[in-house]
Amino acid sequence: MLDKLNKIFEIIEERHVNFYFNHSKEEFEEFKKEALSKFKLEDDYDVLYVSNYLIKKMMNENDSHTIIRYSDFNCLGIFPRIIKNKMYIYKAVDEVKDYLYDEILEINGVDINKLIQEVRDEYCYQTDGFREANVERNIVDVAVLRGLPSIDNNAEEFTIKVNHNGSIEEVKVPIAYAGRKNYKHYEDKDRMHIIYSICREFKPNQMINMVNEIKKIDGINYYILDLRGNTGGTGSIINPLVEFLTGKKVIVLIDKFVFSAGRWACLDLKKIGATFIGTDIGTPINCFGNNPGVEYDKFYVQASEYYFCADEHFKNPSTKDELEEIRNNEIMKPRYFHPDIYVEESIEALREGRDVYLEKAYEYIDSLEK
C-alpha cells in the first residue's frame, strides 16, 4: 500500500502547478512519516484517507481542488446538514424517511463529532462554509467512511444512532444515492424557479434545450436561479442561460456548496445585475484550480494545474516560477463572494418543510412590488 501512496504523490507532483508551495519536499517526507505512525495503511480505503490527509498538510487551506477520490462511488442513503454545530438528516431515501431532520449522534457506534473531526483533518477548505460542506458530503461517502481511522474498513452495513422525537434509536441506512435535481424549472404566477445544481451536461445540448423551453413561457417577470449545491464543472455551459437572463429581473440562490466553476457562474450573473440571496459560497474567487483528474488503480487523482488570479491584469500561473512571481502579491489574498441578502438555516424551518432561501427570494420580490 505504501507503493500506491507514493505513486499518488508522484502523479500530484508532476501535475500540480507547485505542490511544494507551502512546504518543502523534506517537510512532506516528515508529514508522511508522522501520518504512517498515526494511521494504518492496510487497504485502499486507508490510502485514500492518508493521501488526502497529507494533501491538507501540504496545502494548508490554500487548495481545495487537489484531492484524491475513490473510483467506485457509493454513498449512504442520507444526506446530512450541519446546523449550529449539530448534524441532522437533511435528505433521505424512502427506507429512512421517517427519520428526516433527526439529529445524528453516531455512525456504527462512533460518536459523530469524532468522525466529523476526522473528515475535517482529511480535506482542505478555504471557507468555514466549505469546511462544513466537505464534512456533509464526505461523511456519507462509503469509501471515505471506511477509510476514517475510527470506522472498520470492512464494514458492509451502516447504522446511525439518532435522536428521534426525544428517543435514542438505531437505524440501519442502506447504501443508496439520495439524488438531486438539475436542469429543472417551475412556474409560480409571474415567477420562475430554475435549478442549476452542477455545471455539467449529462445529455447533449441540455442547457440550450432548457433555455429554449424557458423562452416559450410567457408572463414571467422574475427569474430565481438556484445555484445551491453547484460544486462546479465547466464554466461555459451556463452561457446560453446568462445570455437569456440579461436585462431581466434575476435572483440567484447560493450556499456554501457553490464551488469551482460555480463561482464563475456567480460572477457572470453579477455582471448582468442579478441579486444574490443565501450564504457565502464555498471558495474564494481567486484560488488554485483546473484539476482534470487521472485514473490510477482504484483512485482518481486531481491536482490543481493553475492558480486563478481572477484579475484581468494578471496571468494565471501554470508553472512554479510564474507562481513564485506573485507569491507576496496582494492578488493572492483570498477574495470572497458574498450574497446581497443573507439567509440563516434552522432545523425548525426544515422540519416545517420550509425553504428559507426561496422564502427570502419571494420576500425580496414582494418588496420590489410595493
C-alpha positions as a Markdown table, in Angstrom:
| # | Residue | x | y | z |
|---|---|---|---|---|
| 1 | Met | 0.0 | 0.0 | 0.0 |
| 2 | Leu | 2.9 | 2.3 | 0.6 |
| 3 | Asp | 3.8 | 2.0 | -3.1 |
| 4 | Lys | 0.3 | 3.1 | -4.0 |
| 5 | Leu | 0.6 | 6.1 | -1.7 |
| 6 | Asn | 4.0 | 7.1 | -3.2 |
| 7 | Lys | 2.7 | 6.7 | -6.8 |
| 8 | Ile | -0.3 | 9.0 | -6.0 |
| 9 | Phe | 2.1 | 11.8 | -4.9 |
| 10 | Glu | 4.3 | 11.2 | -7.9 |
| 11 | Ile | 1.3 | 12.0 | -10.0 |
| 12 | Ile | 0.4 | 15.0 | -8.0 |
| 13 | Glu | 3.9 | 16.4 | -8.1 |
| 14 | Glu | 4.0 | 16.0 | -11.8 |
| 15 | Arg | 0.6 | 17.7 | -12.5 |
| 16 | His | 0.3 | 20.4 | -9.8 |
| 17 | Val | 1.4 | 23.9 | -10.5 |
| 18 | Asn | 3.6 | 23.7 | -7.4 |
| 19 | Phe | 2.7 | 21.1 | -4.8 |
| 20 | Tyr | 5.6 | 22.5 | -2.6 |
| 21 | Phe | 4.2 | 26.0 | -2.5 |
| 22 | Asn | 3.8 | 26.0 | 1.3 |
| 23 | His | 6.1 | 23.2 | 2.4 |
| 24 | Ser | 9.3 | 21.7 | 1.1 |
| 25 | Lys | 9.8 | 18.1 | -0.1 |
| 26 | Glu | 11.7 | 17.4 | 3.1 |
| 27 | Glu | 8.8 | 18.6 | 5.1 |
| 28 | Phe | 6.5 | 16.4 | 3.1 |
| 29 | Glu | 8.6 | 13.4 | 4.0 |
| 30 | Glu | 8.3 | 14.3 | 7.7 |
| 31 | Phe | 4.5 | 14.7 | 7.3 |
| 32 | Lys | 4.3 | 11.3 | 5.7 |
| 33 | Lys | 6.4 | 9.7 | 8.4 |
| 34 | Glu | 4.1 | 11.2 | 11.0 |
| 35 | Ala | 1.0 | 10.1 | 9.2 |
| 36 | Leu | 2.2 | 6.5 | 8.8 |
| 37 | Ser | 3.0 | 6.4 | 12.6 |
| 38 | Lys | -0.6 | 7.6 | 13.4 |
| 39 | Phe | -2.7 | 5.7 | 10.8 |
| 40 | Lys | -2.8 | 2.2 | 9.5 |
| 41 | Leu | -2.1 | 1.6 | 5.8 |
| 42 | Glu | -3.7 | -1.8 | 5.2 |
| 43 | Asp | -6.0 | -1.3 | 2.2 |
| 44 | Asp | -7.2 | 1.2 | -0.4 |
| 45 | Tyr | -9.5 | 3.0 | 2.0 |
| 46 | Asp | -6.5 | 3.8 | 4.2 |
| 47 | Val | -4.6 | 5.0 | 1.2 |
| 48 | Leu | -7.5 | 7.3 | 0.4 |
| 49 | Tyr | -7.5 | 8.8 | 3.9 |
| 50 | Val | -3.8 | 9.2 | 4.3 |
| 51 | Ser | -3.4 | 10.7 | 0.8 |
| 52 | Asn | -6.0 | 13.4 | 1.5 |
| 53 | Tyr | -4.6 | 14.0 | 5.0 |
| 54 | Leu | -1.2 | 14.7 | 3.5 |
| 55 | Ile | -2.6 | 16.9 | 0.8 |
| 56 | Lys | -4.2 | 19.0 | 3.5 |
| 57 | Lys | -0.9 | 19.1 | 5.5 |
| 58 | Met | 0.9 | 20.3 | 2.4 |
| 59 | Met | -1.5 | 22.8 | 1.0 |
| 60 | Asn | -2.8 | 24.1 | 4.4 |
| 61 | Glu | -6.1 | 25.7 | 3.5 |
| 62 | Asn | -5.0 | 27.0 | 0.1 |
| 63 | Asp | -6.1 | 24.4 | -2.3 |
| 64 | Ser | -9.5 | 22.6 | -2.1 |
| 65 | His | -9.2 | 21.4 | -5.7 |
| 66 | Thr | -6.3 | 19.0 | -5.2 |
| 67 | Ile | -7.9 | 15.8 | -3.9 |
| 68 | Ile | -8.0 | 12.0 | -4.2 |
| 69 | Arg | -11.3 | 10.3 | -4.9 |
| 70 | Tyr | -12.2 | 6.6 | -4.9 |
| 71 | Ser | -13.2 | 5.5 | -8.3 |
| 72 | Asp | -16.1 | 3.3 | -7.1 |
| 73 | Phe | -18.6 | 5.8 | -5.7 |
| 74 | Asn | -21.3 | 4.7 | -3.3 |
| 75 | Cys | -22.9 | 6.7 | -0.6 |
| 76 | Leu | -25.3 | 6.1 | 2.3 |
| 77 | Gly | -29.0 | 6.8 | 1.6 |
| 78 | Ile | -29.0 | 10.0 | 3.6 |
| 79 | Phe | -27.5 | 13.5 | 3.2 |
| 80 | Pro | -26.7 | 15.3 | 6.4 |
| 81 | Arg | -26.7 | 19.0 | 7.2 |
| 82 | Ile | -24.7 | 20.8 | 10.0 |
| 83 | Ile | -26.8 | 23.5 | 11.7 |
| 84 | Lys | -25.4 | 25.2 | 14.8 |
| 85 | Asn | -22.7 | 22.6 | 15.3 |
| 86 | Lys | -25.2 | 19.7 | 15.2 |
| 87 | Met | -25.6 | 17.2 | 12.3 |
| 88 | Tyr | -29.1 | 16.4 | 11.1 |
| 89 | Ile | -30.6 | 14.1 | 8.4 |
| 90 | Tyr | -31.4 | 16.6 | 5.6 |
| 91 | Lys | -32.4 | 14.2 | 2.8 |
| 92 | Ala | -33.1 | 10.5 | 2.9 |
| 93 | Val | -34.2 | 7.6 | 0.7 |
| 94 | Asp | -37.6 | 6.1 | 1.4 |
| 95 | Glu | -36.3 | 3.4 | 3.8 |
| 96 | Val | -35.3 | 6.1 | 6.4 |
| 97 | Lys | -37.7 | 8.9 | 5.5 |
| 98 | Asp | -39.3 | 8.6 | 9.0 |
| 99 | Tyr | -36.0 | 10.0 | 10.5 |
| 100 | Leu | -35.8 | 13.1 | 8.4 |
| 101 | Tyr | -34.4 | 16.1 | 10.3 |
| 102 | Asp | -33.4 | 13.9 | 13.3 |
| 103 | Glu | -30.0 | 14.7 | 14.9 |
| 104 | Ile | -27.3 | 12.1 | 14.1 |
| 105 | Leu | -25.4 | 11.0 | 17.2 |
| 106 | Glu | -23.3 | 8.1 | 16.0 |
| 107 | Ile | -22.3 | 6.1 | 12.9 |
| 108 | Asn | -21.5 | 2.4 | 13.5 |
| 109 | Gly | -21.1 | 3.1 | 17.2 |
| 110 | Val | -18.6 | 6.0 | 16.8 |
| 111 | Asp | -19.5 | 9.5 | 18.1 |
| 112 | Ile | -20.4 | 11.7 | 15.2 |
| 113 | Asn | -18.2 | 14.6 | 16.5 |
| 114 | Lys | -15.2 | 12.3 | 16.4 |
| 115 | Leu | -16.0 | 11.3 | 12.8 |
| 116 | Ile | -16.6 | 14.9 | 11.8 |
| 117 | Gln | -13.1 | 15.9 | 13.1 |
| 118 | Glu | -11.5 | 13.0 | 11.2 |
| 119 | Val | -13.1 | 14.2 | 8.0 |
| 120 | Arg | -12.0 | 17.8 | 8.7 |
| 121 | Asp | -8.4 | 16.5 | 9.1 |
| 122 | Glu | -8.7 | 14.9 | 5.7 |
| 123 | Tyr | -9.9 | 17.7 | 3.4 |
| 124 | Cys | -8.8 | 21.3 | 2.6 |
| 125 | Tyr | -11.3 | 24.1 | 2.9 |
| 126 | Gln | -10.9 | 27.8 | 2.3 |
| 127 | Thr | -14.1 | 29.0 | 3.9 |
| 128 | Asp | -15.9 | 27.9 | 7.1 |
| 129 | Gly | -18.9 | 27.0 | 5.0 |
| 130 | Phe | -16.9 | 24.7 | 2.7 |
| 131 | Arg | -15.4 | 23.1 | 5.8 |
| 132 | Glu | -19.0 | 22.0 | 6.7 |
| 133 | Ala | -19.9 | 21.2 | 3.1 |
| 134 | Asn | -16.9 | 18.8 | 2.9 |
| 135 | Val | -18.0 | 17.1 | 6.1 |
| 136 | Glu | -21.6 | 16.8 | 4.9 |
| 137 | Arg | -20.8 | 15.3 | 1.6 |
| 138 | Asn | -17.9 | 13.1 | 2.5 |
| 139 | Ile | -19.1 | 11.6 | 5.8 |
| 140 | Val | -21.7 | 9.6 | 3.8 |
| 141 | Asp | -19.3 | 8.6 | 1.0 |
| 142 | Val | -18.8 | 4.9 | 1.7 |
| 143 | Ala | -15.2 | 4.7 | 0.7 |
| 144 | Val | -14.3 | 7.8 | 2.7 |
| 145 | Leu | -16.3 | 6.5 | 5.7 |
| 146 | Arg | -14.5 | 3.1 | 5.6 |
| 147 | Gly | -11.1 | 4.9 | 5.5 |
| 148 | Leu | -11.8 | 7.0 | 8.6 |
| 149 | Pro | -9.5 | 5.9 | 11.5 |
| 150 | Ser | -12.4 | 5.2 | 13.8 |
| 151 | Ile | -14.5 | 3.1 | 11.4 |
| 152 | Asp | -14.0 | -0.6 | 10.4 |
| 153 | Asn | -12.6 | -0.7 | 6.9 |
| 154 | Asn | -14.6 | -3.9 | 6.2 |
| 155 | Ala | -17.9 | -2.5 | 7.3 |
| 156 | Glu | -20.6 | -3.8 | 4.9 |
| 157 | Glu | -23.6 | -2.3 | 6.9 |
| 158 | Phe | -24.0 | 1.1 | 8.4 |
| 159 | Thr | -26.1 | 2.0 | 11.4 |
| 160 | Ile | -26.8 | 5.5 | 12.7 |
| 161 | Lys | -27.9 | 6.4 | 16.1 |
| 162 | Val | -30.4 | 9.3 | 16.1 |
| 163 | Asn | -32.4 | 11.4 | 18.4 |
| 164 | His | -35.9 | 10.7 | 17.2 |
| 165 | Asn | -38.6 | 12.8 | 19.0 |
| 166 | Gly | -36.6 | 12.6 | 22.2 |
| 167 | Ser | -35.9 | 8.9 | 22.0 |
| 168 | Ile | -32.5 | 7.5 | 21.0 |
| 169 | Glu | -32.9 | 5.0 | 18.2 |
| 170 | Glu | -30.6 | 3.0 | 15.9 |
| 171 | Val | -31.4 | 2.9 | 12.2 |
| 172 | Lys | -29.8 | 0.8 | 9.5 |
| 173 | Val | -29.1 | 3.0 | 6.5 |
| 174 | Pro | -28.9 | 1.4 | 3.0 |
| 175 | Ile | -26.2 | 2.2 | 0.6 |
| 176 | Ala | -28.2 | 4.2 | -2.0 |
| 177 | Tyr | -28.0 | 7.6 | -3.7 |
| 178 | Ala | -30.3 | 10.2 | -2.3 |
| 179 | Gly | -30.2 | 12.1 | -5.6 |
| 180 | Arg | -30.6 | 15.8 | -6.6 |
| 181 | Lys | -32.3 | 17.7 | -9.3 |
| 182 | Asn | -30.8 | 19.6 | -12.2 |
| 183 | Tyr | -32.0 | 21.4 | -15.3 |
| 184 | Lys | -35.5 | 21.8 | -13.9 |
| 185 | His | -37.8 | 24.8 | -13.9 |
| 186 | Tyr | -41.1 | 25.6 | -12.1 |
| 187 | Glu | -43.5 | 28.4 | -12.7 |
| 188 | Asp | -45.5 | 30.2 | -10.0 |
| 189 | Lys | -47.6 | 33.0 | -11.4 |
| 190 | Asp | -45.0 | 35.6 | -12.7 |
| 191 | Arg | -42.0 | 33.8 | -11.1 |
| 192 | Met | -39.9 | 31.0 | -12.4 |
| 193 | His | -37.6 | 28.9 | -10.3 |
| 194 | Ile | -34.7 | 27.4 | -12.3 |
| 195 | Ile | -32.5 | 24.7 | -10.8 |
| 196 | Tyr | -28.8 | 24.5 | -12.0 |
| 197 | Ser | -27.1 | 22.3 | -9.4 |
| 198 | Ile | -24.0 | 21.3 | -11.3 |
| 199 | Cys | -22.0 | 22.8 | -14.2 |
| 200 | Arg | -22.2 | 19.7 | -16.4 |
| 201 | Glu | -24.4 | 18.4 | -19.1 |
| 202 | Phe | -25.5 | 14.8 | -18.9 |
| 203 | Lys | -27.2 | 14.9 | -22.3 |
| 204 | Pro | -26.1 | 16.8 | -25.5 |
| 205 | Asn | -27.3 | 20.4 | -25.5 |
| 206 | Gln | -29.0 | 20.1 | -22.2 |
| 207 | Met | -28.6 | 23.8 | -21.3 |
| 208 | Ile | -29.6 | 25.1 | -24.7 |
| 209 | Asn | -32.7 | 22.8 | -24.7 |
| 210 | Met | -33.7 | 24.1 | -21.2 |
| 211 | Val | -33.3 | 27.7 | -22.3 |
| 212 | Asn | -35.4 | 27.1 | -25.4 |
| 213 | Glu | -38.2 | 25.7 | -23.2 |
| 214 | Ile | -38.0 | 28.7 | -20.9 |
| 215 | Lys | -38.2 | 31.1 | -23.8 |
| 216 | Lys | -41.6 | 29.7 | -24.7 |
| 217 | Ile | -43.2 | 30.6 | -21.3 |
| 218 | Asp | -44.8 | 34.0 | -21.3 |
| 219 | Gly | -45.7 | 36.2 | -18.3 |
| 220 | Ile | -42.6 | 35.7 | -16.2 |
| 221 | Asn | -41.3 | 38.8 | -14.6 |
| 222 | Tyr | -38.8 | 37.3 | -12.1 |
| 223 | Tyr | -36.3 | 34.5 | -12.6 |
| 224 | Ile | -35.0 | 32.7 | -9.5 |
| 225 | Leu | -31.9 | 30.8 | -10.5 |
| 226 | Asp | -31.0 | 28.2 | -7.9 |
| 227 | Leu | -27.2 | 27.5 | -7.8 |
| 228 | Arg | -27.3 | 25.8 | -4.4 |
| 229 | Gly | -25.2 | 22.7 | -4.3 |
| 230 | Asn | -23.3 | 23.6 | -7.5 |
| 231 | Thr | -19.8 | 22.4 | -6.9 |
| 232 | Gly | -18.7 | 23.2 | -10.4 |
| 233 | Gly | -17.7 | 21.5 | -13.7 |
| 234 | Thr | -17.4 | 23.6 | -16.9 |
| 235 | Gly | -17.9 | 27.3 | -16.5 |
| 236 | Ser | -19.1 | 28.0 | -20.1 |
| 237 | Ile | -22.1 | 25.7 | -20.0 |
| 238 | Ile | -24.2 | 28.4 | -18.3 |
| 239 | Asn | -23.5 | 31.0 | -21.1 |
| 240 | Pro | -26.8 | 30.5 | -23.0 |
| 241 | Leu | -28.8 | 30.9 | -19.8 |
| 242 | Val | -26.9 | 34.1 | -18.8 |
| 243 | Glu | -27.5 | 35.5 | -22.3 |
| 244 | Phe | -31.2 | 34.8 | -22.0 |
| 245 | Leu | -31.4 | 36.3 | -18.5 |
| 246 | Thr | -29.6 | 39.5 | -19.4 |
| 247 | Gly | -31.9 | 42.5 | -19.0 |
| 248 | Lys | -34.3 | 40.5 | -16.9 |
| 249 | Lys | -35.0 | 40.6 | -13.1 |
| 250 | Val | -32.9 | 37.8 | -11.7 |
| 251 | Ile | -32.4 | 36.5 | -8.2 |
| 252 | Val | -29.7 | 33.9 | -7.6 |
| 253 | Leu | -29.8 | 31.5 | -4.6 |
| 254 | Ile | -26.3 | 30.4 | -3.4 |
| 255 | Asp | -24.9 | 28.4 | -0.5 |
| 256 | Lys | -21.7 | 27.0 | 1.0 |
| 257 | Phe | -21.6 | 24.2 | -1.7 |
| 258 | Val | -21.1 | 26.6 | -4.6 |
| 259 | Phe | -17.6 | 25.9 | -5.7 |
| 260 | Ser | -15.1 | 25.9 | -8.6 |
| 261 | Ala | -17.0 | 26.7 | -11.8 |
| 262 | Gly | -20.0 | 27.6 | -9.7 |
| 263 | Arg | -18.2 | 30.8 | -8.7 |
| 264 | Trp | -17.7 | 31.7 | -12.4 |
| 265 | Ala | -21.4 | 31.4 | -12.7 |
| 266 | Cys | -21.9 | 33.8 | -9.8 |
| 267 | Leu | -19.5 | 36.4 | -11.4 |
| 268 | Asp | -21.2 | 36.1 | -14.8 |
| 269 | Leu | -24.6 | 36.6 | -13.2 |
| 270 | Lys | -23.3 | 39.5 | -11.1 |
| 271 | Lys | -22.3 | 41.3 | -14.3 |
| 272 | Ile | -25.9 | 41.2 | -15.6 |
| 273 | Gly | -27.2 | 42.8 | -12.3 |
| 274 | Ala | -28.5 | 39.7 | -10.5 |
| 275 | Thr | -29.3 | 39.9 | -6.8 |
| 276 | Phe | -27.8 | 37.1 | -4.7 |
| 277 | Ile | -29.6 | 35.5 | -1.7 |
| 278 | Gly | -28.1 | 32.9 | 0.6 |
| 279 | Thr | -24.8 | 32.3 | 2.3 |
| 280 | Asp | -21.2 | 32.9 | 1.3 |
| 281 | Ile | -20.1 | 30.4 | -1.4 |
| 282 | Gly | -17.5 | 27.7 | -0.6 |
| 283 | Thr | -14.5 | 29.1 | -2.4 |
| 284 | Pro | -12.6 | 32.4 | -2.8 |
| 285 | Ile | -12.8 | 33.9 | -6.3 |
| 286 | Asn | -9.1 | 33.6 | -6.6 |
| 287 | Cys | -7.7 | 30.1 | -5.8 |
| 288 | Phe | -5.9 | 27.1 | -7.1 |
| 289 | Gly | -7.9 | 25.1 | -9.6 |
| 290 | Asn | -8.3 | 23.5 | -13.0 |
| 291 | Asn | -7.9 | 19.9 | -11.8 |
| 292 | Pro | -8.7 | 17.4 | -14.5 |
| 293 | Gly | -8.1 | 14.0 | -12.9 |
| 294 | Val | -6.3 | 10.9 | -13.9 |
| 295 | Glu | -7.2 | 7.4 | -13.0 |
| 296 | Tyr | -4.7 | 5.4 | -11.1 |
| 297 | Asp | -5.5 | 1.9 | -9.8 |
| 298 | Lys | -8.8 | 2.5 | -7.8 |
| 299 | Phe | -8.2 | 6.2 | -7.4 |
| 300 | Tyr | -9.0 | 9.4 | -9.2 |
| 301 | Val | -6.1 | 11.8 | -8.7 |
| 302 | Gln | -6.9 | 15.5 | -9.1 |
| 303 | Ala | -4.3 | 18.2 | -8.9 |
| 304 | Ser | -4.5 | 21.9 | -9.5 |
| 305 | Glu | -2.7 | 22.9 | -12.7 |
| 306 | Tyr | -3.3 | 26.7 | -12.3 |
| 307 | Tyr | -3.6 | 29.4 | -9.8 |
| 308 | Phe | -6.6 | 31.5 | -10.9 |
| 309 | Cys | -5.9 | 35.2 | -10.1 |
| 310 | Ala | -9.4 | 36.2 | -11.2 |
| 311 | Asp | -7.9 | 39.5 | -12.3 |
| 312 | Glu | -7.5 | 40.6 | -15.9 |
| 313 | His | -4.3 | 42.3 | -15.1 |
| 314 | Phe | -2.6 | 39.1 | -14.1 |
| 315 | Lys | -1.8 | 35.9 | -16.0 |
| 316 | Asn | -3.0 | 32.7 | -14.3 |
| 317 | Pro | 0.3 | 31.0 | -13.2 |
| 318 | Ser | 0.7 | 27.4 | -14.6 |
| 319 | Thr | 4.3 | 26.9 | -13.6 |
| 320 | Lys | 6.2 | 27.0 | -10.3 |
| 321 | Asp | 8.2 | 30.1 | -11.5 |
| 322 | Glu | 5.1 | 32.0 | -12.5 |
| 323 | Leu | 3.5 | 31.2 | -9.2 |
| 324 | Glu | 6.6 | 32.4 | -7.3 |
| 325 | Glu | 6.4 | 35.8 | -9.1 |
| 326 | Ile | 3.1 | 36.6 | -7.4 |
| 327 | Arg | 3.7 | 34.8 | -4.0 |
| 328 | Asn | 3.8 | 38.0 | -2.0 |
| 329 | Asn | 1.4 | 40.0 | -4.2 |
| 330 | Glu | -1.9 | 41.3 | -3.0 |
| 331 | Ile | -3.6 | 39.3 | -5.7 |
| 332 | Met | -3.1 | 36.1 | -3.7 |
| 333 | Lys | -5.1 | 37.4 | -0.7 |
| 334 | Pro | -8.4 | 35.5 | -0.8 |
| 335 | Arg | -11.3 | 37.5 | -2.2 |
| 336 | Tyr | -14.7 | 36.2 | -1.3 |
| 337 | Phe | -18.1 | 36.4 | -3.0 |
| 338 | His | -20.9 | 37.5 | -0.6 |
| 339 | Pro | -24.6 | 37.4 | -1.1 |
| 340 | Asp | -26.6 | 40.7 | -1.1 |
| 341 | Ile | -29.1 | 39.2 | 1.3 |
| 342 | Tyr | -28.0 | 36.6 | 3.9 |
| 343 | Val | -30.1 | 33.5 | 4.9 |
| 344 | Glu | -29.7 | 31.5 | 8.1 |
| 345 | Glu | -30.8 | 27.9 | 8.1 |
| 346 | Ser | -32.7 | 26.4 | 11.0 |
| 347 | Ile | -33.7 | 22.9 | 11.9 |
| 348 | Glu | -37.1 | 24.2 | 12.8 |
| 349 | Ala | -37.7 | 25.5 | 9.3 |
| 350 | Leu | -36.6 | 22.2 | 7.8 |
| 351 | Arg | -39.0 | 20.3 | 10.0 |
| 352 | Glu | -41.8 | 22.6 | 8.9 |
| 353 | Gly | -40.9 | 21.9 | 5.3 |
| 354 | Arg | -39.9 | 25.5 | 4.6 |
| 355 | Asp | -37.2 | 26.5 | 2.2 |
| 356 | Val | -35.8 | 29.7 | 3.8 |
| 357 | Tyr | -33.8 | 30.6 | 0.7 |
| 358 | Leu | -36.8 | 30.5 | -1.5 |
| 359 | Glu | -38.9 | 32.3 | 1.1 |
| 360 | Lys | -36.3 | 35.1 | 1.2 |
| 361 | Ala | -36.4 | 35.4 | -2.6 |
| 362 | Tyr | -40.2 | 35.8 | -2.5 |
| 363 | Glu | -40.0 | 38.3 | 0.3 |
| 364 | Tyr | -37.4 | 40.3 | -1.8 |
| 365 | Ile | -39.6 | 40.2 | -4.9 |
| 366 | Asp | -42.7 | 41.3 | -2.9 |
| 367 | Ser | -40.6 | 44.2 | -1.6 |
| 368 | Leu | -39.9 | 45.3 | -5.1 |
| 369 | Glu | -43.6 | 45.3 | -6.0 |
| 370 | Lys | -44.7 | 47.5 | -3.1 |
